[in-house]
């Protein structure tokens, strides 16, 4: 009987301690959650807390964790809803990076996918962003990246050792790492991205380019 009470007490202390850590999560904080091959086997993933809301937090991977095309085949038109990268994040990455316990804390959210517009060399463009989507893992949109940009000053980041070995644009040591956003680009077969300087660009890149970096985002429950 005493042994059972002791086990329950220890469990409660662990839960209280765990809840306290979560309650202290704040914007800009680093938080470790899940595991992924970052060049030396499976390692804890460092995330950046970029927003808190009630009992949940929005996390963005601190580093570029992988390189993937936005869409894995040439196409005349693609949106976040239909791209292969969305499928890869919500299946391959999700099932590789998180345990069943961690998955229970990841919140499936409805993402709006607004279009983008702008002017490039006197040419005005508007590209539709497609339908809303339900995602467990996703990329930031242009609007979200712009909204959070002021809090961090720049979206420049580093890449994992795995991405460094892959040697693509996600780990270019000359111009700096480049990573996808989920919003479309200036054409229906392009997607927006964050350039090496940490500046958001929505006028390119072709969706099927293989070597652009990926920084997943997730909402987790406290």
Buried (B, 14 or more C-beta within 10 A) or exposed (E): EEEEEEEEEEEEEEEEEEEEEBEEBEBEBEBEBBBBBBEEEEBEBBBBBBBBEEEBBBBBBBBBBBBBBBBBEEBEBBBBBBBBBBEBBBEEBBEEBBEEEBEEBBBEBEBEBBBBEBEEEEEEBEBEBBEEBEBBBBBBBBBBBBEBBEEBEEBBBEBBBBBBEBEBBBBBEEEBBBBBBBBBBBBBBBBBBBBBEBEBBBBBBBBBBEBBBBBBBBBBEB
